[in-house]
């Protein structure tokens, strides 16, 4: 038997319970720290006690065989050095195995070795004996030993614990079931007591009902007796009634004759009185008519005398006109004679050499080339060739001049037709609006009676006149006999204009497109989206984009297919025409067609921003600090009760301030603005009552910012409508002034006259603005060649001027002063 067999086995691999540290190498204070495996091992030297020290003790009670066995084990331990390379944890495991082998040998010190092993195990592995918790090494051995020795005990303990937990749960469920059964028994007992009480109550009610029934039976017998008595009395009363009726019939016959006589006398008397009164009324009316006839006769005489005077004035004017025409003809003749006399003779030879295509050829020389060549060689050209060609040159110049005049006339006709088209479209929209309004009024009358429409005949005349004026361009029928023209039902399809270059891009399509019957709310949403997107893109790019191109870009971005783009384009155009009675829709329609400038919408946005700033300045003047917090409010009206009615006090901050902001508005326009402001205050979520009865309204509700433009109130609507109407009135007035300056109706005036017309309308206009407007009307190729005395065609000139904003200079005044009665602190009463 090998001596090393008694030693504990050397581990072939590192124990999985003691793996190497996964922590990376750390550097602390520039010292390289190593793990336990990589740390150098110290040389272990075993210093044993000499055999002679414990030999006597061993030899006292050990026999020879035991002594030899122990000696072999110790010798094997001395010889074996493989445990020196183990980790401290594995080496400790090896030592305990050696100690266990020594304790397993039968010897007198076996019990002592076992006690030593036990003490060492408790000292090394059991931390409960320590005074304070600290790290211990080698706990794995104790755990493994515990698992080997007490594994069956632990499994039984776990089974017992699971069984105990099951029994405890069963016991709790049984206890809860017992408690529920007890509660159910108590509830059943309470229900039984309650039912017994109800049974007693029902018995009492039954007894009362029986007593009541006996009482009612007695009352029924008594009533039967009374009924029999009353029947006898009824028979006696009928007999008495019959006697009385006979007497009354006799008295009625006599009374009827008497009353008929009295009634006839009364009617005769009333007729006489009515006839007398009618005669008096007729006499009064006759007197009145005689007076009116006399006054009309006097008026007729006066008008005849005035007519004679006017006719005499007309005759005088005609005589003066004939004299003026004669003077003008004489002056024209003298001027033509003067021009003919003082005009220098042109150098026709130079002109003919420069323009050989107009050279005169004698008919005698228009033969074959050889004959013409011989004639030139034989005969020289006659003298005075220039004089012979003057007539042909004049004819050629007259032809060129005629062509130029025709071009100008065609351009003038084109401009006039465009203006007529715009006027016709506006008139057609107004007539359609009038028709819809009249139709609603007729439908509102019960039974279709015309008693509530006193102006129906006037409307019919207006419709007939408009139909005659528009002809086939309108949607009204030509029959004027009908009272209200019938409006054709909306079509389901719209015929497209084609794909020619003259058609805008968003309308280019061949065939028909579907009519979506667009509502006004959807159209307004599209209009506001296009305006806001166009402004944002222009701000980002820094250039102006035509509205027509941006609309096509929006539709193309959203749909991408030309068919759908054209369908939405035609529906938008159809909606703009149908709802052109609205100022916002009309402005978009005119800007899209190029009739007015897009700067009008930009000026409207500037107007709303300046008006908001003005109201904010008004809020800053208030003494009350609470009004300056968000949302900022202003005093709209002061309401006072008088005779149970609400009246508006004259002290109105907003209206007084707006009057300064709009210096050119009429009282009627200001009244309309005030009415729309009052409509805003009727909304409960927009107005607040002040302490003294004033009405406060938030500025953000009246004029919302760009982030809150989804809602537009009545105030914003009336401001936009009046702004656009004022610009239209200004342009119409300017056009009328220029027409008045054209005395001869030739369509041509001087630039000075256009400037004078603009200054007569707006006396506060600046020279810079006038120069800018006039420079827009002058063609670029003629800039620097025309002065203020140049004659221009005012229609073309006016159209070019209108390419940008043209309005009254005092349309609104941004630097207006605020007018507030709440700026000073309130005085004590």
C-alpha positions in Angstrom: 0.0 0.0 0.0 1.4 3.4 -1.0 2.1 5.7 1.8 0.5 8.6 0.0 -2.9 7.0 -0.2 -3.8 8.3 3.2 -3.3 11.9 2.1 -6.3 13.9 0.9 -6.6 14.1 -2.9 -5.1 17.0 -4.7 -7.8 18.9 -6.7 -7.3 18.5 -10.4 -8.9 21.8 -11.2 -9.7 24.9 -9.4 -12.8 24.7 -7.2 -15.8 26.3 -8.9 -16.7 27.8 -5.5 -13.6 29.9 -5.6 -13.3 31.5 -9.0 -10.8 34.2 -9.7 -11.7 37.8 -9.2 -13.2 39.4 -12.3 -12.1 42.9 -11.2 -9.6 44.5 -13.5 -6.2 45.5 -12.2 -6.5 48.6 -10.2 -3.9 51.2 -9.5 -4.0 52.9 -6.1 -1.3 55.3 -5.2 0.8 54.1 -8.1 1.0 50.6 -6.6 0.3 47.7 -8.9 -2.3 45.4 -7.0 -2.4 41.7 -8.0 -5.0 39.1 -7.4 -4.4 36.1 -5.0 -3.7 33.8 -7.9 -1.0 36.1 -9.4 0.5 37.2 -6.1 3.9 35.5 -5.5 3.6 32.6 -2.9 5.9 32.6 0.2 8.0 29.6 0.9 6.2 27.5 3.5 8.5 25.8 5.9 7.0 23.3 8.4 8.7 23.4 11.8 7.8 20.2 13.6 8.3 19.3 17.2 11.0 16.8 17.7 9.8 13.2 18.0 11.5 12.8 21.3 9.2 15.4 22.9 5.9 13.5 22.3 7.4 10.1 21.7 7.0 9.1 25.3 3.4 10.1 25.4 2.7 8.1 22.2 4.5 5.1 23.3 2.7 4.9 26.5 -0.7 3.6 25.2 -0.1 2.9 21.4 0.8 -0.4 20.2 3.3 -1.0 17.5 0.8 -1.2 14.5 -0.9 2.0 15.4 2.4 3.8 15.8 3.5 2.6 12.4 0.3 3.8 10.8 0.6 7.3 12.3 4.2 7.4 11.3 3.4 6.6 7.7 0.8 9.3 7.6 3.2 11.9 9.0 6.0 10.7 6.8 3.8 11.0 3.8 2.8 14.5 4.8 6.5 15.4 5.2 7.4 14.0 1.9 4.5 15.5 -0.1 4.9 19.1 -1.2 2.2 19.4 -3.8 -0.1 21.2 -1.4 2.3 24.1 -1.3 1.1 25.5 -4.7 -2.6 25.5 -3.8 -4.6 28.6 -3.1 -5.0 29.4 0.6 -8.7 28.3 0.4 -7.8 24.9 -1.2 -4.9 24.4 1.1 -7.1 24.9 4.1 -9.5 22.3 2.7 -6.5 19.9 2.3 -5.5 20.5 5.9 -8.9 19.7 7.2 -9.0 16.5 5.1 -5.7 15.5 6.6 -7.0 16.2 10.1 -10.1 14.2 9.4 -8.0 11.2 8.3 -5.9 11.4 11.5 -9.1 11.6 13.6 -10.5 8.6 11.8 -7.5 6.3 12.8 -8.1 4.4 16.0 -5.7 5.8 18.6 -5.8 7.1 22.1 -5.8 10.6 20.7 -8.7 10.0 18.3 -11.3 11.8 20.6 -8.8 14.6 21.1 -8.2 15.0 17.4 -12.0 15.1 16.8 -12.4 17.9 19.4 -9.5 19.8 17.8 -11.2 19.4 14.4 -14.4 20.6 15.8 -12.9 23.6 17.5 -10.9 24.6 14.4 -14.0 24.3 12.3 -15.9 26.6 14.6 -13.1 29.0 14.8 -12.6 29.1 11.0 -16.1 28.7 9.6 -18.5 29.8 12.3 -18.7 33.6 12.5 -21.1 33.6 15.4 -18.2 33.1 17.8 -16.6 36.3 16.7 -16.9 39.6 18.6 -17.7 41.6 15.5 -18.6 40.7 11.9 -15.7 40.3 9.7 -14.7 38.5 6.5 -14.1 34.8 6.8 -12.6 32.5 4.2 -13.4 28.9 3.5 -17.1 29.0 4.3 -17.7 26.7 1.4 -16.4 23.7 3.2 -18.8 24.1 6.1 -21.7 24.6 3.7 -20.8 21.4 1.8 -20.4 19.4 5.0 -23.7 20.7 6.2 -25.4 19.8 2.9 -23.9 16.3 3.0 -24.8 15.6 6.7 -28.1 17.4 7.0 -29.6 17.3 3.4 -32.3 14.7 4.4 -33.1 16.7 7.5 -33.5 19.9 5.4 -35.8 18.1 2.9 -37.9 16.7 5.7 -38.0 20.2 7.3 -39.2 21.8 4.0 -41.9 19.1 3.6 -43.1 19.7 7.1 -43.1 23.5 6.6 -45.1 23.1 3.3 -47.5 20.7 5.1 -47.8 23.2 8.0 -48.5 26.0 5.6 -51.2 23.9 3.9 -52.8 23.0 7.2 -52.7 26.7 8.3 -54.4 27.8 5.1 -57.0 25.1 5.5 -57.6 26.1 9.1 -58.0 29.8 8.1 -60.5 28.9 5.3 -62.5 26.7 7.7 -62.5 29.6 10.3 -63.7 32.1 7.7 -66.4 29.7 6.5 -67.5 29.3 10.1 -67.7 33.0 10.6 -69.7 33.5 7.4 -72.2 30.8 8.5 -72.6 32.5 11.8 -73.3 35.8 10.1 -75.8 34.1 7.8 -77.6 32.5 10.7 -77.8 35.9 12.5 -79.1 37.5 9.3 -81.7 34.7 8.9 -82.9 35.2 12.5 -83.2 39.0 11.9 -85.2 38.4 8.7 -87.5 36.0 10.6 -88.2 38.6 13.3 -88.8 41.3 10.7 -91.3 39.0 8.8 -93.2 38.3 12.0 -93.5 42.0 12.7 -94.7 42.6 9.1 -97.2 39.7 9.5 -98.7 41.3 12.6 -98.9 44.7 10.8 -100.7 43.1 7.9 -103.2 41.4 10.3 -104.0 44.8 11.8 -104.5 46.3 8.3 -106.8 43.4 7.4 -108.9 44.0 10.5 -109.2 47.7 9.8 -110.3 46.9 6.2 -113.0 44.6 7.4 -114.3 47.2 9.8 -114.2 49.8 7.0 -116.2 47.4 4.7 -118.9 47.0 7.3 -119.1 50.8 7.7 -119.3 51.3 3.9 -122.1 48.7 3.5 -124.1 50.7 6.1 -123.4 54.0 4.2 -124.5 52.4 1.0 -127.9 51.5 2.4 -128.4 55.0 3.7 -127.5 56.4 0.3 -130.0 54.1 -1.4 -132.7 55.5 0.8 -131.7 59.1 0.0 -131.6 58.3 -3.7 -135.1 57.1 -3.7 -136.2 60.3 -2.0 -134.4 62.4 -4.5 -136.0 60.5 -7.4 -139.4 61.5 -6.1 -138.3 65.1 -5.8 -136.9 65.0 -9.4 -140.3 64.0 -10.7 -142.0 66.9 -9.0 -139.3 69.3 -10.3 -139.8 68.2 -13.9 -143.5 68.9 -13.7 -142.8 72.3 -12.2 -140.2 72.9 -15.0 -142.7 72.1 -17.7 -145.2 74.6 -16.3 -142.5 77.3 -16.1 -141.3 76.6 -19.7 -144.8 77.1 -21.0 -145.1 80.5 -19.3 -141.6 81.5 -20.5 -142.5 80.7 -24.2 -145.5 82.9 -23.9 -143.4 85.8 -22.5 -140.6 85.3 -25.0 -142.9 85.8 -28.0 -144.1 89.1 -26.7 -140.5 90.3 -25.8 -139.1 89.3 -29.3 -141.5 91.6 -31.1 -140.6 94.5 -28.8 -136.8 94.0 -29.2 -137.0 93.7 -33.0 -138.7 97.1 -33.2 -136.1 98.7 -30.9 -133.2 97.1 -32.9 -134.6 98.4 -36.2 -134.8 101.9 -34.8 -131.2 101.7 -33.5 -129.8 100.5 -36.9 -131.6 103.3 -38.8 -130.1 105.8 -36.4 -126.6 104.4 -36.8 -126.9 104.4 -40.6 -127.9 108.1 -40.6 -124.9 109.0 -38.4 -122.5 107.0 -40.6 -123.8 108.7 -43.7 -123.4 112.1 -42.1 -119.8 111.3 -41.0 -118.9 110.0 -44.5 -120.2 113.2 -46.1 -118.1 115.3 -43.7 -115.0 113.2 -44.5 -115.5 113.4 -48.2 -115.9 117.2 -47.9 -112.7 117.4 -45.9 -110.9 115.2 -48.5 -112.2 117.3 -51.3 -111.0 120.5 -49.7 -107.6 118.9 -49.2 -107.5 117.7 -52.8 -108.5 121.2 -54.0 -105.6 122.6 -52.0 -103.2 120.1 -53.4 -104.4 120.7 -56.9 -103.8 124.5 -56.5 -100.3 123.8 -55.0 -99.5 121.5 -57.9 -100.8 124.0 -60.4 -98.5 126.6 -58.9 -95.6 124.1 -59.0 -96.4 123.4 -62.6 -96.4 127.1 -63.5 -93.2 127.5 -61.6 -91.6 124.5 -63.3 -92.8 125.7 -66.7 -91.2 129.1 -66.1 -88.0 127.4 -64.9 -88.1 125.1 -68.0 -88.4 128.1 -70.2 -85.5 129.7 -68.4 -83.5 126.5 -68.7 -84.3 126.2 -72.4 -83.1 129.7 -72.9 -79.9 128.8 -71.0 -79.5 125.7 -73.2 -79.9 127.9 -76.3 -77.4 130.3 -75.0 -75.0 127.5 -74.2 -75.4 126.0 -77.6 -74.7 129.4 -79.2 -71.6 129.7 -77.1 -70.6 126.1 -77.9 -71.0 126.9 -81.7 -68.9 130.0 -81.3 -66.3 128.0 -79.3 -66.3 125.3 -82.0 -65.9 127.9 -84.7 -63.0 129.5 -82.8 -61.5 126.0 -82.3 -61.8 125.2 -86.0 -60.2 128.5 -86.9 -57.4 127.9 -84.4 -56.9 124.4 -85.7 -56.8 125.7 -89.3 -54.3 128.4 -88.3 -52.2 125.8 -86.4 -52.2 123.4 -89.4 -51.3 126.3 -91.7 -48.6 127.4 -89.3 -47.2 123.8 -89.1 -47.4 123.5 -92.9 -45.6 126.8 -93.3 -42.9 126.4 -90.7 -42.2 122.7 -91.1 -38.7 122.1 -92.6 -38.6 120.2 -95.9 -37.3 116.7 -95.2 -34.4 115.2 -97.1 -36.3 112.7 -99.2 -33.3 111.6 -101.1 -31.6 110.4 -97.9 -34.8 108.8 -96.8 -35.2 106.9 -100.0 -31.6 105.7 -100.0 -32.1 104.5 -96.4 -35.4 102.8 -97.3 -35.1 101.4 -100.8 -38.2 99.1 -100.3 -40.5 102.1 -100.6 -38.8 103.5 -103.7 -41.2 104.6 -106.5 -41.1 102.6 -109.8 -42.5 104.1 -113.0 -45.1 101.7 -114.6 -43.5 102.3 -118.0 -40.3 100.7 -116.6 -42.1 97.6 -115.2 -41.2 95.3 -118.2 -38.9 92.4 -118.6 -35.4 92.8 -117.0 -33.7 93.2 -120.4 -36.1 95.9 -121.6 -35.8 97.8 -118.3 -32.0 97.6 -118.5 -32.0 98.9 -122.1 -34.3 101.8 -121.2 -32.0 102.8 -118.3 -29.0 102.8 -120.6 -30.7 104.8 -123.3 -32.5 107.3 -121.1 -31.4 109.0 -117.9 -33.7 109.4 -114.9 -35.9 112.4 -115.0 -35.2 115.4 -112.9 -37.2 116.1 -109.8 -37.3 112.4 -108.7 -37.9 113.4 -105.0 -41.0 115.5 -105.9 -42.5 112.5 -107.7 -42.1 110.2 -104.8 -43.5 112.5 -102.1 -47.0 111.2 -102.6 -46.0 107.6 -102.3 -44.0 108.3 -99.2 -46.9 110.1 -97.6 -49.1 107.1 -98.4 -46.6 104.8 -96.8 -46.4 106.9 -93.6 -50.2 107.2 -93.5 -50.4 103.4 -93.6 -47.9 103.0 -90.8 -49.7 105.6 -88.8 -53.0 103.9 -89.4 -51.6 100.5 -88.2 -50.3 102.2 -85.0 -53.7 103.8 -84.4 -55.4 100.5 -84.9 -53.1 98.8 -82.4 -53.8 101.5 -79.9 -57.5 101.3 -80.5 -57.4 97.5 -80.0 -55.4 97.9 -76.7 -58.0 100.5 -75.6 -60.8 98.1 -76.4 -59.1 95.3 -74.6 -58.8 97.4 -71.4 -62.4 98.6 -71.7 -63.6 95.0 -72.1 -61.6 93.9 -69.0 -63.1 96.7 -67.0 -66.5 95.8 -68.3 -66.0 92.2 -67.4 -65.0 93.1 -63.8 -68.0 95.4 -63.5 -70.3 92.7 -64.9 -69.0 90.1 -62.4 -69.5 92.4 -59.5 -73.0 93.3 -60.7 -73.8 89.6 -61.2 -72.7 88.8 -57.7 -74.8 91.6 -56.3 -77.8 90.4 -58.2 -77.4 86.8 -57.1 -77.2 88.0 -53.5 -80.3 90.1 -54.0 -82.1 87.1 -55.5 -81.2 84.8 -52.7 -82.3 87.4 -50.1 -85.6 88.0 -51.9 -86.2 84.2 -52.2 -85.6 83.8 -48.5 -88.1 86.6 -47.7 -90.7 84.9 -50.0 -90.2 81.5 -48.4 -90.5 83.1 -44.9 -94.1 84.3 -45.7 -96.8 81.8 -44.8 -98.7 80.5 -47.9 -96.5 82.6 -50.2 -98.6 85.7 -49.7 -96.9 88.9 -50.9 -98.5 91.1 -48.1 -95.2 91.3 -46.2 -93.1 92.4 -49.3 -94.0 96.0 -50.2 -90.8 96.4 -52.2 -91.4 93.4 -54.4 -92.3 95.4 -57.5 -89.1 97.5 -57.1 -87.0 94.4 -56.8 -88.6 92.9 -59.9 -87.8 96.1 -61.8 -84.2 96.0 -60.6 -83.8 92.3 -61.6 -85.3 93.1 -65.0 -83.0 96.0 -65.5 -80.0 94.0 -64.5 -81.0 91.1 -66.8 -81.3 93.6 -69.7 -77.9 95.0 -68.9 -76.1 91.7 -68.4 -77.8 89.9 -71.3 -76.5 86.3 -71.7 -73.6 86.9 -69.3 -75.8 86.4 -66.2 -77.6 83.4 -64.9 -81.0 85.2 -64.8 -83.7 84.4 -67.4 -84.8 87.0 -69.8 -88.5 86.8 -69.0 -89.4 89.8 -66.9 -93.0 88.6 -66.4 -91.9 86.4 -63.4 -91.7 88.2 -60.1 -88.6 86.4 -58.9 -86.1 85.0 -61.5 -85.6 81.3 -61.1 -82.1 80.2 -60.1 -80.8 77.1 -61.9 -79.9 74.1 -59.6 -76.2 73.7 -59.1 -74.6 71.3 -61.5 -72.6 68.2 -60.4 -69.8 68.9 -63.0 -67.8 71.9 -64.1 -66.5 72.2 -67.7 -62.8 72.9 -67.7 -61.1 75.6 -69.9 -58.4 73.4 -71.4 -54.7 73.2 -71.2 -53.6 76.2 -73.2 -50.9 78.6 -71.8 -53.5 81.3 -71.3 -55.2 79.1 -68.6 -53.7 79.3 -65.1 -51.8 76.2 -64.0 -54.2 75.3 -61.3 -57.1 75.2 -63.8 -55.5 73.4 -66.7 -57.6 70.4 -67.5 -59.5 69.0 -70.5 -63.1 67.7 -70.0 -65.1 68.0 -66.9 -64.4 68.0 -63.1 -66.6 67.2 -60.2 -68.4 70.0 -58.4 -67.8 69.5 -54.7 -70.4 72.2 -53.6 -67.9 73.7 -51.3 -69.3 75.3 -48.1 -68.4 78.9 -47.1 -66.6 77.7 -43.9 -64.3 75.4 -45.9 -63.6 78.1 -48.4 -62.7 80.6 -45.7 -60.4 78.0 -44.1 -58.6 77.5 -47.4 -58.3 81.3 -48.0 -56.7 81.9 -44.6 -54.4 79.0 -45.0 -53.2 80.3 -48.4 -52.7 83.8 -47.1 -50.7 82.8 -44.0 -48.6 80.3 -45.9 -47.8 82.8 -48.6 -46.7 85.4 -46.1 -44.5 82.9 -44.3 -42.8 81.7 -47.5 -42.3 85.3 -48.7 -40.7 86.2 -45.4 -38.4 83.1 -45.6 -37.4 83.6 -49.2 -37.3 87.4 -49.3 -39.2 87.6 -52.6 -42.8 88.3 -53.7 -44.8 85.3 -54.9 -47.9 85.7 -57.1 -51.0 84.4 -55.4 -51.9 82.3 -58.4 -48.5 80.5 -58.4 -48.6 79.9 -54.6 -52.2 78.5 -54.8 -51.0 76.1 -57.5 -48.0 75.1 -55.3 -50.2 74.4 -52.3 -52.6 72.2 -54.3 -49.7 70.4 -56.0 -48.0 69.7 -52.7 -51.2 68.4 -51.2 -52.5 66.3 -54.1 -49.8 66.0 -56.7 -52.1 64.9 -59.5 -53.1 67.5 -62.1 -56.7 66.2 -62.4 -57.3 66.6 -58.6 -55.5 70.0 -58.6 -57.7 71.2 -61.4 -60.8 69.9 -59.6 -60.0 71.7 -56.4 -59.0 74.8 -58.4 -62.3 75.0 -60.2 -64.2 74.4 -57.0 -62.3 77.1 -55.2 -63.0 79.5 -58.1 -66.7 78.5 -58.2 -66.9 79.1 -54.4 -65.2 82.5 -54.7 -67.8 83.5 -57.3 -70.7 82.2 -55.3 -69.7 83.8 -52.0 -68.2 87.0 -53.5 -70.8 89.0 -51.4 -68.4 88.5 -48.5 -65.6 91.1 -48.4 -62.9 88.6 -47.4 -63.8 86.2 -50.2 -64.2 89.0 -52.7 -60.7 90.4 -51.9 -59.2 86.9 -52.4 -61.1 86.5 -55.7 -60.0 89.9 -57.1 -56.4 89.3 -56.0 -56.4 85.9 -57.6 -57.7 87.3 -60.9 -55.3 90.3 -60.7 -58.0 93.0 -60.6 -56.6 94.5 -57.4 -53.2 94.4 -55.6 -52.3 91.8 -53.0 -50.9 94.7 -50.9 -54.5 95.4 -49.8 -54.5 92.2 -47.7 -51.1 93.1 -46.2 -52.4 96.5 -45.3 -55.4 94.9 -43.6 -53.0 92.8 -41.5 -51.0 95.9 -40.6 -54.3 97.7 -39.7 -55.2 94.9 -37.2 -51.7 94.9 -35.7 -51.7 98.6 -35.2 -55.2 98.6 -33.8 -54.2 95.9 -31.3 -51.1 98.0 -30.3 -53.4 101.0 -29.8 -55.7 99.0 -27.5 -52.7 97.8 -25.5 -51.6 101.4 -25.1 -55.1 102.2 -23.9 -54.8 99.4 -21.3 -51.4 100.8 -20.1 -53.1 104.1 -19.2 -55.6 102.5 -16.8 -55.0 103.0 -13.1 -56.5 99.6 -12.1 -53.6 97.2 -11.8 -55.8 94.1 -12.2 -56.7 95.1 -15.8 -53.1 95.1 -16.8 -52.7 91.4 -16.0 -53.3 88.7 -18.7 -55.7 88.7 -20.3 -55.5 92.5 -20.7 -59.0 94.1 -20.9 -60.3 97.5 -21.8 -63.5 99.4 -20.9 -66.0 99.0 -23.7 -69.2 100.7 -22.5 -70.7 101.8 -19.3 -74.1 100.4 -18.8 -76.7 102.2 -16.6 -80.2 101.1 -15.7 -82.8 103.6 -16.6 -86.5 102.7 -16.6 -85.6 99.0 -16.6 -83.6 99.4 -19.8 -79.9 99.3 -20.5 -78.5 102.4 -22.1 -75.0 103.2 -23.3 -73.2 106.1 -21.6 -71.3 108.5 -23.7 -68.1 107.8 -21.9 -66.6 105.0 -24.0 -62.9 104.5 -24.0 -62.7 102.1 -27.0 -64.9 104.1 -29.3 -63.2 107.4 -28.5 -59.8 105.8 -29.1 -60.9 104.2 -32.4 -62.3 107.6 -33.5 -58.8 109.0 -33.2 -57.4 105.9 -35.0 -59.9 106.2 -37.9 -60.1 110.0 -38.5 -61.8 109.6 -41.9 -64.6 107.3 -40.9 -68.1 108.6 -41.1 -70.5 108.5 -38.0 -72.4 105.7 -39.7 -69.2 103.6 -40.0 -68.3 104.2 -36.4 -71.9 103.3 -35.4 -71.4 100.0 -37.3 -68.1 99.3 -35.5 -69.8 100.0 -32.1 -72.7 97.7 -33.0 -70.3 94.8 -33.8 -68.4 95.5 -30.5 -71.7 95.2 -28.6 -72.3 91.9 -30.4 -69.0 90.7 -29.2 -69.9 91.6 -25.6 -73.1 89.5 -25.8 -70.9 86.4 -25.8 -70.6 85.5 -22.1 -67.1 84.0 -22.5 -65.7 87.3 -24.0 -67.1 90.0 -21.6 -66.8 90.7 -17.9 -68.8 93.1 -15.8 -66.8 95.7 -13.8 -67.5 96.9 -10.3 -69.3 100.1 -11.4 -71.4 98.4 -14.1 -68.9 98.8 -16.9 -68.3 96.1 -19.6 -64.8 94.8 -19.9 -63.6 92.9 -22.9 -60.3 91.1 -23.5 -58.0 92.5 -26.2 -57.1 89.0 -27.3 -60.8 88.2 -27.9 -61.3 91.4 -30.1 -58.1 91.1 -32.0 -56.5 87.7 -31.6 -52.8 87.2 -32.2 -51.4 85.1 -35.0 -51.4 82.0 -32.8 -55.2 82.4 -32.1 -56.5 83.3 -35.6 -58.7 80.3 -35.8 -61.5 82.4 -34.4 -62.4 85.7 -36.1 -65.1 87.8 -34.4 -67.5 90.4 -35.6 -65.1 93.2 -34.8 -62.3 91.9 -37.2 -64.9 91.3 -39.9 -66.3 94.8 -39.9 -62.8 96.3 -39.9 -61.8 94.2 -42.9 -65.0 95.0 -44.7 -64.8 98.7 -44.2 -61.1 98.8 -45.1 -61.7 97.1 -48.5 -64.9 99.2 -49.1 -62.9 102.4 -48.5 -60.2 101.4 -50.9 -62.8 100.6 -53.6 -64.6 103.9 -53.0 -61.2 105.7 -53.3 -60.4 104.0 -56.6 -63.9 104.7 -57.9 -63.8 108.3 -56.9 -60.3 108.8 -58.4 -61.5 107.2 -61.7 -64.5 109.5 -61.8 -62.3 112.5 -61.2 -60.0 111.5 -64.0 -63.0 111.0 -66.3 -64.2 114.5 -65.5 -60.8 115.8 -66.5 -61.2 114.2 -69.9 -63.5 116.9 -71.4 -63.5 115.5 -74.9 -64.0 111.8 -73.9 -61.0 110.7 -75.9 -59.5 108.6 -73.0 -56.3 110.7 -72.8 -55.3 113.2 -70.1 -52.2 114.8 -68.8 -50.3 113.4 -65.9 -50.8 116.8 -64.1 -54.5 116.2 -64.2 -54.2 112.8 -62.6 -52.0 114.3 -59.9 -54.5 117.1 -59.3 -57.3 114.5 -59.1 -55.4 112.6 -56.4 -54.7 115.7 -54.5 -58.3 116.9 -54.6 -59.4 113.6 -53.1 -56.7 113.4 -50.4 -55.3 116.8 -49.4 -52.8 115.3 -47.0 -51.1 113.1 -49.5 -47.3 113.5 -49.7 -45.3 114.3 -52.8 -43.2 111.2 -52.3 -46.2 108.9 -52.4 -47.6 110.7 -55.4 -44.3 110.4 -57.2 -44.2 106.7 -56.5 -47.7 106.1 -57.8 -47.1 108.1 -61.0 -43.8 106.4 -61.6 -45.6 103.0 -61.6 -47.9 104.2 -64.3 -45.1 105.3 -66.7 -43.8 102.5 -68.8 -40.1 101.6 -68.1 -39.0 102.2 -71.7 -40.3 105.8 -71.4 -38.9 106.7 -68.0 -37.0 109.9 -68.3 -38.7 110.9 -71.5 -42.1 111.9 -70.1 -42.8 114.8 -67.8 -45.9 116.0 -65.9 -47.4 117.6 -69.1 -47.2 114.4 -71.1 -50.6 113.0 -72.3 -51.3 109.4 -71.4 -54.2 107.0 -71.8 -55.6 107.2 -68.3 -57.2 103.7 -68.3 -53.8 102.0 -68.9 -52.0 104.4 -66.6 -54.6 103.9 -63.8 -54.4 100.1 -64.1 -50.6 100.2 -63.8 -50.8 102.5 -60.8 -53.2 100.1 -59.2 -50.7 97.3 -59.2 -49.8 98.3 -55.7 -51.7 99.7 -52.8 -53.6 102.9 -53.4 -55.7 104.4 -50.6 -56.4 107.5 -48.6 -53.4 108.6 -46.5 -55.6 108.9 -43.4 -57.2 105.5 -43.8 -55.9 104.7 -40.3 -53.5 106.7 -38.1 -51.1 104.4 -36.1 -49.8 107.3 -34.0 -53.3 108.2 -32.7 -53.7 109.4 -29.1 -55.7 107.2 -26.7 -58.8 108.6 -25.0 -59.4 107.2 -21.5 -61.5 108.4 -18.6 -60.0 105.6 -16.3 -56.4 106.8 -16.4 -56.7 108.9 -13.2 -57.3 107.2 -9.8 -61.0 107.1 -8.8 -62.1 109.9 -6.6 -64.0 109.4 -3.4 -67.7 110.0 -3.6 
